[in-house]
């Protein structure tokens, strides 16, 4: 599954890593000039989108995505079981 930003159906993937059944991607929207980290769990089918806010370090959010997932997940998407 290719993660997608809710505000862009065709983002550019800047970085990707796998952590067991979970996948973490750093994505960039060419159209809106915004970035997000998306986590996807193969076992549960759940995904969490973490928009990178102005002034935040995108690599910090990418490297520590599971720490942010429980509190920063985009509304309407269930948090990953690994983040709980």
Legacy VTK file of the C-alpha trace (Angstrom):
# vtk DataFile Version 3.0
C-alpha trace
ASCII
DATASET POLYDATA
POINTS 84 float
0.000 0.000 0.000
1.282 3.437 -0.876
0.529 6.010 1.845
-1.297 9.132 0.724
-1.761 12.563 2.197
-5.346 13.572 2.790
-4.616 16.923 1.148
-2.792 15.493 -1.901
-3.602 12.303 -3.799
-0.165 12.161 -5.459
2.583 13.118 -2.977
6.324 12.686 -3.457
7.941 10.180 -1.085
11.073 11.695 0.477
11.922 8.824 2.829
10.557 5.414 3.778
11.384 2.786 6.406
9.849 -0.432 7.639
9.503 -1.449 11.273
8.104 -4.977 11.290
4.586 -4.840 9.850
4.533 -1.025 10.153
5.722 1.328 7.430
6.727 4.953 7.936
6.871 7.425 5.042
7.847 11.086 4.867
5.741 12.626 2.105
5.727 16.014 0.384
2.859 17.645 -1.493
4.083 19.468 -4.590
0.669 21.057 -4.943
0.292 22.487 -1.419
3.977 22.604 -0.367
3.128 20.724 2.837
4.676 17.608 4.318
3.433 14.763 6.483
4.590 11.513 8.013
2.290 8.568 7.363
2.350 5.326 9.345
0.652 2.230 7.961
0.257 -1.132 9.720
-0.062 -4.185 7.434
-1.581 -6.342 10.192
-4.440 -3.998 11.127
-4.806 -1.956 7.941
-4.784 1.206 10.057
-2.935 4.352 9.089
-2.066 7.570 10.867
-1.161 10.824 9.160
0.976 13.341 11.032
1.088 16.726 9.328
4.350 18.583 9.843
3.574 21.978 11.279
5.430 25.226 10.603
8.648 25.345 12.607
8.804 21.582 13.195
11.729 19.445 12.122
10.384 16.957 9.542
13.153 14.435 10.225
12.423 14.467 13.967
8.784 13.620 13.300
9.829 10.936 10.796
12.424 9.366 13.115
10.093 9.400 16.151
6.765 8.878 14.376
5.468 6.255 16.798
5.985 8.610 19.741
3.865 11.285 18.025
1.200 8.962 16.573
-0.991 8.645 19.665
-1.354 12.377 20.219
-0.858 13.885 16.749
-2.725 11.473 14.497
-4.983 13.156 11.984
-8.599 13.228 13.224
-10.754 10.520 11.716
-7.993 7.961 11.509
-7.436 5.324 14.167
-4.016 5.323 15.881
-1.707 2.375 15.279
-1.752 -0.385 17.872
2.043 -0.026 18.246
1.615 3.625 19.258
-0.774 2.888 22.115
LINES 1 85
84 0 1 2 3 4 5 6 7 8 9 10 11 12 13 14 15 16 17 18 19 20 21 22 23 24 25 26 27 28 29 30 31 32 33 34 35 36 37 38 39 40 41 42 43 44 45 46 47 48 49 50 51 52 53 54 55 56 57 58 59 60 61 62 63 64 65 66 67 68 69 70 71 72 73 74 75 76 77 78 79 80 81 82 83
